Amino acid sequence: SRGLGDVYKRQVCRFLFFKRYKKIVVHVSVGLVSMIKLLLPNREVVFYHHGTSLHKKYDEEQWHQLITNSKAIFAVNKIALQKANNTFKHKLEPSKYFAIPNATMPKVSLEQAKDNYKNRPYDADAFVFAFSGRICIEKGVLNLLQAFKKVYEKNRNVHLVVFGAAGTRGTYDIKTEYLLKCHEFAESNNIPITFTGFVKNDNLLNSISEVDVVVLPTDNKRSEEGMPLCLIEGISLGKPIIATNSGGNSEVVQDHINGILIKSNPYIDELAEAMLKLSTDKELYVKFSKAAYTSYIENHSYESYNKSFIKALKAINFFDE
């Protein structure tokens, strides 16, 4: 409730007062930023946001309070600032915004991934695409299935694996109308698609290392990605990626370098074309695969993340050597 939220914010301010912290990074809560500046006006606050939805999540007044009370905004992608400044009357200066790309520490090494791939459970000649995430209309899973059908009509040596469930944590077994439509489409068209259901993260990374390409078909008319970990996990395993141009996807997918960015919407035909191309052009696939891992090391490893974060903190004098 709102009351409980205010109690929590006051508890945080009390903690900060007694600990005498002068510089604070606040994750997501605009209300907490405002309360800290109200009760502890001499403290400096950085707001950290993990998505692209700044322009949708807040109204004009909240946005104005946020940029007034924050020394800077840290976020996972560049596009969130562009969308916010295009939406709100009050603009945030680019010098107060720092894009720090999401990162992950792979629990499966590149060598382990290669071994997993050699022993994978699929047919030796099969080219395997994978989706990893929540099965819902926003993620465009049914669109992916329809695109895959077009690919299968031209290349029979392909397979699609859908890792994930319809629900969120605690509701993994939920059966939604959308999930049932996806199953019905696969069955009625007799196409080689495997639905795994929910897979725990450690097992998921091993399973992704067994496929060839990771696909994220988010419908950008319905949802805007922040910077999806499924794409970063894919490139950390040397997997080329295919993704729609939704939110921060374009900052992970280096188009025709480490994968293919789908720019149209409706996009089923363009997605099918991209999938067919990667499944039939071995030279292009190898090129993308090498670049995928390189882009992970350079942009999305923990080392690169730490460097970007420290650089941003130094730029606003938030970091003591």
SEBARO-600203 format. One record per residue: residue in one letter; residue number from 1; y, x, z of N, C-alpha, C in turn. Coordinates in steps of 0.02 Angstrom, whole numbers, always signed. Layout:
<recs>
> r_k_n.north_n.east_n.up_ca.north_ca.east_ca.up_c.north_c.east_c.up
> a_NUM_Y_X_Z_Y_X_Z_Y_X_Z
...
</recs>
This chain:
<recs>
> r_k_n.north_n.east_n.up_ca.north_ca.east_ca.up_c.north_c.east_c.up
> s_1_-60_+42_+0_+0_+0_+0_+62_+44_+0
> r_2_+119_+13_-16_+182_+49_-17_+199_+77_+52
> g_3_+187_+36_+105_+201_+58_+173_+161_+119_+192
> l_4_+97_+118_+176_+54_+175_+192_+78_+237_+153
> g_5_+100_+226_+91_+125_+282_+51_+186_+314_+84
> d_6_+231_+273_+111_+291_+299_+144_+272_+337_+208
> v_7_+222_+311_+244_+199_+346_+304_+174_+416_+285
> y_8_+135_+419_+233_+108_+483_+210_+165_+531_+191
> k_9_+214_+505_+155_+270_+548_+133_+309_+575_+193
> r_10_+319_+533_+244_+354_+556_+304_+313_+609_+340
> q_11_+247_+600_+341_+204_+650_+372_+209_+717_+336
> v_12_+212_+714_+270_+220_+776_+231_+286_+809_+248
> c_13_+339_+770_+251_+406_+798_+267_+406_+828_+337
> r_14_+374_+795_+384_+370_+822_+452_+333_+889_+452
> f_15_+278_+892_+415_+240_+954_+409_+284_+1010_+380
> l_16_+320_+993_+327_+363_+1043_+294_+419_+1066_+341
> f_17_+445_+1020_+381_+499_+1037_+427_+476_+1089_+478
> f_18_+418_+1076_+508_+394_+1121_+561_+367_+1186_+533
> k_19_+340_+1184_+473_+315_+1245_+442_+371_+1286_+411
> r_20_+429_+1255_+403_+489_+1288_+376_+479_+1314_+304
> y_21_+435_+1281_+267_+429_+1299_+196_+493_+1281_+159
> k_22_+518_+1327_+120_+581_+1317_+84_+570_+1296_+11
> k_23_+512_+1315_-16_+498_+1302_-86_+432_+1265_-92
> i_24_+434_+1208_-126_+377_+1162_-124_+361_+1139_-195
> v_25_+297_+1136_-212_+273_+1107_-274_+240_+1040_-258
> v_26_+265_+987_-287_+240_+919_-275_+200_+896_-335
> h_27_+140_+873_-323_+98_+849_-377_+106_+774_-386
> v_28_+132_+753_-443_+135_+684_-468_+184_+638_-432
> s_29_+191_+638_-366_+228_+587_-330_+304_+597_-334
> v_30_+337_+555_-375_+410_+556_-379_+441_+534_-313
> g_31_+408_+485_-279_+433_+461_-215_+434_+516_-163
> l_32_+385_+560_-164_+383_+615_-116_+439_+665_-131
> v_33_+452_+677_-194_+508_+722_-212_+573_+694_-184
> s_34_+584_+630_-194_+646_+599_-170_+652_+601_-94
> m_35_+596_+589_-59_+598_+588_+14_+610_+658_+42
> i_36_+580_+708_+11_+590_+777_+34_+664_+795_+28
> k_37_+694_+778_-29_+765_+795_-39_+811_+754_+6
> l_38_+788_+693_+25_+828_+652_+70_+826_+679_+141
> l_39_+765_+696_+165_+757_+717_+234_+766_+793_+244
> l_40_+752_+830_+191_+756_+904_+195_+795_+929_+134
> p_41_+859_+913_+131_+899_+926_+71_+903_+999_+50
> n_42_+891_+1045_+96_+896_+1116_+78_+832_+1145_+49
> r_43_+779_+1105_+47_+717_+1129_+18_+719_+1122_-58
> e_44_+688_+1169_-92_+685_+1168_-165_+617_+1140_-186
> v_45_+618_+1095_-235_+556_+1060_-254_+543_+1068_-329
> v_46_+481_+1083_-346_+457_+1082_-415_+409_+1023_-421
> f_47_+416_+984_-473_+372_+928_-486_+319_+950_-536
> y_48_+255_+938_-519_+200_+958_-564_+165_+896_-590
> h_49_+162_+890_-656_+134_+830_-688_+78_+852_-735
> h_50_+23_+812_-737_-36_+834_-774_-48_+794_-838
> g_51_-1_+752_-858_-13_+711_-917_+44_+712_-967
> t_52_+43_+662_-1011_+95_+654_-1062_+137_+593_-1047
> s_53_+123_+558_-992_+149_+491_-981_+214_+487_-941
> l_54_+251_+542_-937_+315_+539_-901_+359_+483_-926
> h_55_+360_+473_-992_+404_+423_-1022_+379_+351_-1012
> k_56_+315_+343_-991_+287_+277_-980_+278_+261_-906
> k_57_+267_+313_-868_+251_+304_-797_+312_+288_-755
> y_58_+370_+312_-778_+431_+303_-739_+484_+264_-777
> d_59_+529_+232_-739_+585_+198_-772_+645_+245_-771
> e_60_+700_+222_-798_+760_+264_-806_+784_+291_-738
> e_61_+786_+247_-688_+810_+267_-622_+764_+319_-590
> q_62_+699_+308_-594_+651_+356_-566_+656_+424_-602
> w_63_+663_+421_-667_+668_+483_-706_+731_+521_-686
> h_64_+786_+485_-678_+849_+517_-659_+843_+549_-590
> q_65_+812_+514_-543_+801_+541_-476_+757_+604_-480
> l_66_+706_+600_-522_+659_+656_-527_+693_+718_-553
> i_67_+730_+713_-607_+761_+773_-636_+821_+797_-595
> t_68_+850_+751_-555_+904_+771_-511_+879_+809_-450
> n_69_+823_+786_-423_+797_+814_-361_+749_+872_-371
> s_70_+727_+884_-432_+679_+938_-444_+715_+999_-473
> k_71_+697_+1057_-448_+724_+1118_-478_+696_+1129_-547
> a_72_+634_+1107_-557_+602_+1112_-622_+543_+1064_-624
> i_73_+519_+1051_-684_+458_+1013_-693_+407_+1058_-727
> f_74_+348_+1063_-697_+292_+1098_-727_+245_+1044_-755
> a_75_+217_+1056_-813_+171_+1007_-843_+120_+1044_-886
> v_76_+69_+1008_-906_+14_+1041_-942_+27_+1046_-1016
> n_77_+77_+1011_-1042_+90_+1016_-1114_+165_+1013_-1129
> k_78_+181_+1028_-1191_+251_+1028_-1212_+275_+959_-1232
> i_79_+230_+918_-1258_+251_+855_-1289_+278_+805_-1238
> a_80_+259_+811_-1174_+282_+764_-1124_+358_+766_-1117
> l_81_+387_+826_-1122_+460_+831_-1118_+493_+798_-1178
> q_82_+466_+811_-1236_+494_+781_-1297_+494_+705_-1293
> k_83_+438_+676_-1271_+433_+603_-1266_+481_+575_-1213
> a_84_+486_+611_-1156_+531_+588_-1103_+604_+590_-1125
> n_85_+624_+645_-1156_+693_+651_-1177_+710_+604_-1235
> n_86_+660_+584_-1273_+671_+535_-1327_+674_+464_-1300
> t_87_+649_+455_-1238_+645_+388_-1209_+703_+373_-1162
> f_88_+722_+422_-1120_+771_+409_-1068_+841_+431_-1088
> k_89_+890_+396_-1059_+960_+413_-1071_+976_+480_-1040
> h_90_+951_+492_-980_+962_+557_-947_+911_+607_-973
> k_91_+935_+664_-996_+892_+715_-1026_+879_+772_-978
> l_92_+818_+799_-981_+802_+858_-942_+813_+919_-986
> e_93_+849_+967_-959_+861_+1029_-996_+795_+1066_-1007
> p_94_+783_+1090_-1069_+721_+1127_-1083_+711_+1187_-1036
> s_95_+766_+1216_-1011_+761_+1274_-966_+732_+1255_-898
> k_96_+727_+1189_-884_+700_+1165_-820_+630_+1136_-829
> y_97_+600_+1147_-887_+534_+1120_-901_+488_+1177_-923
> f_98_+429_+1180_-892_+381_+1234_-907_+313_+1204_-922
> a_99_+290_+1216_-983_+223_+1193_-1002_+173_+1247_-983
> i_100_+126_+1229_-940_+74_+1275_-917_+7_+1244_-935
> p_101_-24_+1266_-990_-85_+1234_-1016_-141_+1233_-964
> n_102_-178_+1177_-964_-237_+1172_-922_-286_+1229_-935
> a_103_-324_+1245_-884_-373_+1299_-890_-438_+1279_-855
> t_104_-490_+1315_-870_-553_+1304_-836_-590_+1370_-830
> m_105_-628_+1375_-777_-670_+1434_-767_-741_+1415_-786
> p_106_-766_+1439_-843_-832_+1417_-866_-888_+1437_-820
> k_107_-932_+1390_-805_-991_+1404_-764_-1049_+1426_-808
> v_108_-1038_+1423_-874_-1088_+1446_-922_-1055_+1500_-964
> s_109_-1082_+1560_-962_-1054_+1616_-1001_-1069_+1606_-1075
> l_110_-1033_+1644_-1116_-1044_+1640_-1188_-1115_+1661_-1205
> e_111_-1141_+1711_-1171_-1210_+1734_-1184_-1260_+1680_-1163
> q_112_-1248_+1648_-1106_-1292_+1594_-1084_-1290_+1536_-1134
> a_113_-1229_+1523_-1160_-1221_+1469_-1209_-1262_+1483_-1272
> k_114_-1262_+1546_-1293_-1301_+1564_-1353_-1376_+1555_-1340
> d_115_-1399_+1573_-1280_-1470_+1564_-1262_-1487_+1490_-1260
> n_116_-1442_+1450_-1230_-1454_+1378_-1226_-1459_+1348_-1296
> y_117_-1416_+1372_-1341_-1415_+1346_-1409_-1481_+1362_-1445
> k_118_-1507_+1421_-1434_-1571_+1441_-1466_-1628_+1396_-1443
> n_119_-1625_+1373_-1381_-1680_+1333_-1352_-1663_+1259_-1346
> r_120_-1616_+1237_-1386_-1593_+1168_-1379_-1647_+1118_-1401
> p_121_-1643_+1056_-1377_-1696_+1007_-1390_-1691_+971_-1457
> y_122_-1643_+989_-1499_-1633_+954_-1562_-1673_+987_-1618
> d_123_-1680_+952_-1674_-1713_+980_-1732_-1678_+1044_-1753
> a_124_-1716_+1093_-1776_-1688_+1158_-1792_-1633_+1154_-1844
> d_125_-1638_+1108_-1891_-1589_+1103_-1945_-1531_+1056_-1929
> a_126_-1535_+1022_-1872_-1484_+972_-1856_-1417_+1003_-1838
> f_127_-1364_+975_-1863_-1297_+994_-1844_-1274_+940_-1795
> v_128_-1259_+961_-1733_-1250_+913_-1679_-1176_+909_-1658
> f_129_-1150_+848_-1662_-1083_+833_-1637_-1089_+803_-1567
> a_130_-1038_+812_-1526_-1040_+785_-1458_-973_+756_-1438
> f_131_-975_+700_-1404_-917_+672_-1370_-931_+676_-1296
> s_132_-881_+694_-1256_-889_+698_-1184_-831_+663_-1151
> g_133_-846_+610_-1113_-792_+574_-1079_-811_+503_-1064
> r_134_-761_+464_-1047_-772_+394_-1030_-779_+353_-1094
> i_135_-828_+310_-1096_-840_+269_-1155_-798_+206_-1151
> c_136_-741_+207_-1184_-694_+151_-1181_-655_+149_-1246
> i_137_-620_+94_-1257_-584_+84_-1320_-528_+136_-1328
> e_138_-497_+157_-1272_-443_+207_-1277_-468_+273_-1305
> k_139_-529_+291_-1289_-557_+355_-1313_-583_+350_-1385
> g_140_-585_+290_-1413_-604_+282_-1483_-676_+298_-1499
> v_141_-721_+285_-1451_-792_+303_-1461_-823_+264_-1519
> l_142_-808_+199_-1523_-836_+159_-1578_-810_+185_-1646
> n_143_-748_+207_-1647_-721_+237_-1709_-761_+299_-1728
> l_144_-779_+339_-1677_-819_+398_-1689_-887_+379_-1718
> l_145_-918_+327_-1691_-983_+306_-1716_-978_+283_-1789
> q_146_-925_+248_-1805_-916_+225_-1874_-904_+284_-1921
> a_147_-867_+334_-1898_-857_+394_-1939_-923_+432_-1947
> f_148_-961_+436_-1893_-1025_+471_-1896_-1073_+438_-1946
> k_149_-1072_+372_-1949_-1114_+336_-1997_-1098_+358_-2068
> k_150_-1034_+367_-2083_-1013_+390_-2150_-1039_+461_-2163
> v_151_-1037_+503_-2111_-1062_+572_-2118_-1137_+571_-2131
> y_152_-1173_+530_-2093_-1246_+527_-2098_-1269_+503_-2167
> e_153_-1229_+461_-2198_-1246_+437_-2265_-1245_+493_-2316
> k_154_-1208_+547_-2302_-1202_+603_-2349_-1240_+665_-2326
> n_155_-1254_+669_-2262_-1288_+728_-2235_-1336_+704_-2180
> r_156_-1401_+702_-2196_-1451_+676_-2150_-1468_+724_-2094
> n_157_-1446_+786_-2099_-1462_+836_-2047_-1408_+839_-1993
> v_158_-1388_+781_-1969_-1337_+779_-1917_-1361_+734_-1859
> h_159_-1331_+746_-1801_-1348_+707_-1742_-1283_+701_-1701
> l_160_-1276_+647_-1665_-1218_+637_-1621_-1243_+623_-1550
> v_161_-1215_+659_-1502_-1231_+648_-1432_-1168_+623_-1397
> v_162_-1174_+569_-1360_-1118_+540_-1322_-1132_+552_-1249
> f_163_-1097_+600_-1220_-1104_+615_-1148_-1053_+573_-1110
> g_164_-1077_+534_-1062_-1029_+497_-1021_-1051_+425_-1010
> a_165_-1011_+391_-970_-1024_+322_-951_-960_+281_-960
> a_166_-967_+216_-951_-909_+172_-959_-864_+173_-899
> g_167_-893_+183_-839_-854_+178_-778_-826_+244_-755
> t_168_-786_+240_-703_-760_+300_-671_-804_+317_-611
> r_169_-783_+366_-572_-823_+388_-515_-843_+329_-470
> g_170_-906_+326_-455_-931_+273_-413_-955_+212_-451
> t_171_-940_+208_-516_-961_+150_-556_-992_+174_-621
> y_172_-1033_+226_-617_-1062_+256_-676_-1108_+209_-715
> d_173_-1139_+162_-681_-1189_+119_-713_-1160_+55_-741
> i_174_-1095_+48_-740_-1063_-13_-764_-1077_-22_-839
> k_175_-1090_-84_-859_-1102_-100_-929_-1044_-143_-954
> t_176_-1001_-115_-993_-944_-151_-1020_-960_-179_-1089
> e_177_-921_-227_-1110_-930_-256_-1177_-922_-201_-1231
> y_178_-875_-155_-1218_-863_-102_-1267_-923_-55_-1271
> l_179_-951_-37_-1215_-1010_+7_-1214_-1068_-27_-1251
> l_180_-1078_-91_-1239_-1132_-127_-1273_-1121_-130_-1348
> k_181_-1058_-137_-1369_-1043_-136_-1441_-1062_-69_-1472
> c_182_-1049_-14_-1435_-1066_+52_-1460_-1142_+59_-1468
> h_183_-1180_+36_-1418_-1253_+39_-1422_-1279_-4_-1480
> e_184_-1250_-64_-1486_-1272_-110_-1539_-1258_-81_-1608
> f_185_-1200_-48_-1616_-1183_-19_-1680_-1233_+36_-1699
> a_186_-1249_+79_-1652_-1296_+134_-1665_-1365_+106_-1683
> e_187_-1388_+55_-1646_-1454_+27_-1658_-1458_-12_-1723
> s_188_-1408_-52_-1737_-1409_-93_-1797_-1404_-52_-1861
> n_189_-1373_+6_-1857_-1365_+49_-1916_-1417_+105_-1919
> n_190_-1460_+107_-1867_-1515_+155_-1866_-1491_+226_-1879
> i_191_-1440_+247_-1842_-1413_+314_-1850_-1430_+356_-1788
> p_192_-1439_+422_-1797_-1463_+465_-1742_-1409_+480_-1691
> i_193_-1402_+437_-1643_-1353_+444_-1589_-1389_+440_-1522
> t_194_-1375_+488_-1478_-1403_+488_-1410_-1348_+473_-1360
> f_195_-1359_+422_-1319_-1314_+406_-1264_-1347_+433_-1200
> t_196_-1315_+481_-1168_-1346_+513_-1110_-1332_+477_-1044
> g_197_-1279_+436_-1042_-1255_+411_-978_-1217_+467_-943
> f_198_-1200_+454_-879_-1162_+504_-841_-1203_+567_-831
> v_199_-1170_+625_-842_-1202_+690_-832_-1158_+730_-784
> k_200_-1188_+758_-732_-1150_+800_-686_-1121_+861_-721
> n_201_-1065_+885_-697_-1027_+936_-734_-1067_+999_-749
> d_202_-1105_+1025_-700_-1143_+1086_-712_-1193_+1076_-768
> n_203_-1228_+1019_-767_-1276_+1004_-820_-1241_+990_-886
> l_204_-1182_+960_-882_-1145_+943_-942_-1127_+1006_-981
> l_205_-1103_+1058_-947_-1084_+1119_-982_-1143_+1151_-1017
> n_206_-1201_+1150_-985_-1261_+1175_-1017_-1278_+1133_-1079
> s_207_-1270_+1068_-1073_-1285_+1024_-1130_-1236_+1033_-1187
> i_208_-1171_+1043_-1171_-1122_+1054_-1224_-1135_+1120_-1260
> s_209_-1162_+1169_-1223_-1177_+1233_-1256_-1232_+1227_-1308
> e_210_-1269_+1171_-1306_-1324_+1160_-1353_-1301_+1125_-1418
> v_211_-1239_+1101_-1420_-1215_+1065_-1480_-1174_+1112_-1524
> d_212_-1151_+1085_-1580_-1112_+1126_-1627_-1037_+1115_-1623
> v_213_-1017_+1053_-1615_-946_+1035_-1617_-931_+983_-1563
> v_214_-874_+989_-1530_-850_+938_-1483_-797_+896_-1518
> v_215_-804_+830_-1513_-758_+783_-1546_-725_+739_-1493
> l_216_-659_+733_-1498_-622_+687_-1454_-581_+640_-1497
> p_217_-605_+578_-1507_-573_+531_-1554_-524_+483_-1521
> t_218_-485_+505_-1473_-439_+461_-1437_-394_+422_-1485
> d_219_-389_+358_-1473_-345_+315_-1513_-273_+323_-1488
> n_220_-231_+359_-1525_-164_+374_-1500_-118_+313_-1501
> k_221_-141_+256_-1526_-103_+195_-1520_-116_+160_-1453
> r_222_-167_+184_-1418_-186_+154_-1354_-180_+202_-1295
> s_223_-184_+267_-1308_-185_+315_-1254_-157_+382_-1276
> e_224_-128_+419_-1229_-101_+485_-1243_-133_+536_-1196
> e_225_-170_+582_-1225_-204_+632_-1184_-152_+679_-1153
> g_226_-171_+707_-1094_-131_+760_-1064_-149_+826_-1097
> m_227_-201_+857_-1071_-232_+914_-1103_-305_+914_-1082
> p_228_-348_+881_-1122_-416_+865_-1100_-459_+925_-1086
> l_229_-492_+923_-1028_-537_+977_-1009_-598_+980_-1056
> c_230_-618_+923_-1085_-677_+924_-1129_-665_+969_-1189
> l_231_-603_+971_-1214_-588_+1016_-1270_-587_+1088_-1247
> i_232_-558_+1100_-1189_-555_+1168_-1162_-624_+1194_-1145
> e_233_-666_+1150_-1117_-735_+1170_-1103_-772_+1186_-1168
> g_234_-757_+1148_-1220_-789_+1160_-1284_-772_+1229_-1312
> i_235_-708_+1246_-1313_-689_+1311_-1342_-710_+1369_-1296
> s_236_-717_+1355_-1230_-741_+1408_-1185_-813_+1427_-1201
> l_237_-848_+1383_-1236_-917_+1395_-1257_-922_+1414_-1331
> g_238_-864_+1425_-1361_-863_+1445_-1432_-876_+1388_-1480
> k_239_-861_+1326_-1458_-872_+1268_-1501_-808_+1248_-1537
> p_240_-808_+1243_-1603_-751_+1214_-1638_-739_+1143_-1613
> i_241_-678_+1119_-1618_-662_+1052_-1594_-628_+1011_-1648
> i_242_-643_+947_-1646_-609_+898_-1690_-578_+847_-1643
> a_243_-513_+835_-1650_-480_+788_-1605_-423_+753_-1642
> t_244_-409_+693_-1620_-353_+656_-1647_-288_+683_-1617
> n_245_-233_+668_-1650_-168_+692_-1629_-140_+647_-1574
> s_246_-168_+654_-1514_-149_+614_-1457_-124_+659_-1401
> g_247_-61_+650_-1381_-34_+689_-1326_-41_+763_-1336
> g_248_-71_+797_-1286_-77_+869_-1288_-135_+896_-1329
> n_249_-172_+853_-1363_-228_+878_-1404_-206_+930_-1455
> s_250_-146_+918_-1483_-121_+964_-1535_-103_+1032_-1507
> e_251_-101_+1038_-1440_-86_+1103_-1410_-150_+1140_-1391
> v_252_-207_+1107_-1399_-272_+1141_-1391_-302_+1154_-1460
> v_253_-299_+1104_-1503_-326_+1112_-1571_-275_+1148_-1614
> q_254_-293_+1208_-1634_-252_+1245_-1683_-281_+1226_-1751
> d_255_-247_+1181_-1784_-274_+1148_-1844_-296_+1198_-1897
> h_256_-360_+1191_-1916_-392_+1235_-1965_-393_+1309_-1944
> i_257_-391_+1319_-1878_-401_+1386_-1850_-460_+1384_-1802
> n_258_-455_+1342_-1750_-512_+1335_-1704_-543_+1265_-1708
> g_259_-519_+1225_-1755_-545_+1158_-1763_-502_+1119_-1812
> i_260_-508_+1053_-1809_-471_+1010_-1855_-436_+956_-1814
> l_261_-371_+947_-1827_-331_+895_-1794_-326_+836_-1842
> i_262_-346_+778_-1818_-344_+717_-1858_-276_+684_-1849
> k_263_-239_+678_-1903_-168_+658_-1896_-154_+586_-1914
> s_264_-200_+552_-1948_-187_+483_-1968_-213_+434_-1915
> n_265_-192_+371_-1921_-218_+317_-1879_-202_+251_-1915
> p_266_-252_+213_-1939_-324_+221_-1930_-350_+287_-1956
> y_267_-401_+313_-1923_-422_+381_-1938_-496_+390_-1952
> i_268_-533_+337_-1959_-606_+343_-1966_-624_+384_-2028
> d_269_-591_+372_-2084_-607_+409_-2145_-590_+483_-2138
> e_270_-531_+498_-2109_-511_+568_-2100_-558_+603_-2051
> l_271_-578_+568_-1999_-625_+596_-1951_-692_+611_-1984
> a_272_-716_+565_-2023_-780_+574_-2058_-776_+634_-2105
> e_273_-721_+640_-2140_-712_+696_-2186_-713_+763_-2149
> a_274_-680_+766_-2092_-679_+827_-2052_-748_+845_-2026
> m_275_-784_+795_-2002_-851_+806_-1975_-899_+829_-2031
> l_276_-894_+798_-2089_-936_+817_-2145_-922_+888_-2166
> k_277_-858_+906_-2168_-839_+974_-2190_-869_+1027_-2144
> l_278_-862_+1017_-2078_-888_+1067_-2031_-964_+1070_-2031
> s_279_-996_+1014_-2045_-1069_+1013_-2044_-1100_+1042_-2107
> t_280_-1060_+1052_-2158_-1088_+1077_-2222_-1059_+1144_-2244
> d_281_-1006_+1167_-2212_-975_+1231_-2230_-988_+1282_-2175
> k_282_-1042_+1319_-2181_-1063_+1365_-2128_-1012_+1420_-2117
> e_283_-983_+1445_-2171_-933_+1500_-2164_-873_+1476_-2125
> l_284_-849_+1416_-2140_-792_+1388_-2105_-809_+1377_-2031
> y_285_-870_+1352_-2018_-891_+1340_-1950_-891_+1404_-1909
> v_286_-918_+1457_-1936_-921_+1521_-1900_-850_+1546_-1886
> k_287_-806_+1539_-1935_-736_+1559_-1926_-703_+1521_-1869
> f_288_-712_+1455_-1868_-682_+1413_-1816_-712_+1429_-1748
> s_289_-777_+1443_-1746_-811_+1457_-1684_-783_+1520_-1650
> k_290_-774_+1572_-1689_-746_+1634_-1662_-675_+1623_-1637
> a_291_-636_+1586_-1675_-566_+1572_-1656_-563_+1527_-1594
> a_292_-613_+1483_-1587_-614_+1438_-1529_-617_+1478_-1464
> y_293_-663_+1525_-1462_-670_+1565_-1400_-609_+1608_-1388
> t_294_-581_+1636_-1442_-520_+1677_-1435_-463_+1635_-1408
> s_295_-456_+1573_-1432_-401_+1530_-1408_-411_+1511_-1335
> y_296_-474_+1506_-1315_-488_+1492_-1244_-464_+1551_-1201
> i_297_-483_+1611_-1218_-465_+1670_-1179_-389_+1678_-1176
> e_298_-356_+1668_-1232_-284_+1680_-1237_-242_+1625_-1203
> n_299_-267_+1563_-1205_-225_+1507_-1183_-251_+1465_-1125
> h_300_-317_+1466_-1113_-345_+1418_-1065_-393_+1449_-1014
> s_301_-395_+1514_-1010_-435_+1546_-957_-394_+1545_-893
> y_302_-427_+1556_-836_-391_+1557_-773_-340_+1614_-771
> e_303_-357_+1669_-803_-311_+1725_-805_-247_+1706_-842
> s_304_-254_+1674_-899_-194_+1654_-937_-155_+1600_-899
> y_305_-191_+1555_-864_-158_+1503_-825_-116_+1534_-769
> n_306_-146_+1580_-733_-111_+1613_-677_-49_+1650_-701
> k_307_-55_+1683_-758_+3_+1719_-785_+59_+1671_-803
> s_308_+41_+1614_-834_+91_+1565_-854_+124_+1534_-793
> f_309_+84_+1520_-741_+111_+1488_-681_+158_+1536_-644
> i_310_+137_+1598_-637_+179_+1647_-603_+243_+1660_-642
> k_311_+238_+1663_-708_+296_+1673_-750_+347_+1617_-740
> a_312_+322_+1555_-737_+366_+1498_-726_+399_+1501_-658
> l_313_+360_+1518_-606_+388_+1523_-538_+441_+1577_-535
> k_314_+430_+1633_-568_+480_+1687_-569_+543_+1665_-605
> a_315_+535_+1626_-658_+593_+1605_-698_+641_+1562_-657
> i_316_+616_+1528_-606_+659_+1486_-565_+668_+1515_-494
> n_317_+651_+1579_-487_+658_+1614_-423_+618_+1580_-368
> f_318_+558_+1559_-385_+514_+1525_-338_+459_+1572_-314
> f_319_+460_+1633_-337_+404_+1678_-324_+429_+1742_-292
> d_320_+401_+1757_-234_+419_+1818_-199_+368_+1873_-216
> e_321_+392_+1929_-240_+348_+1985_-258_+313_+2011_-194
</recs>
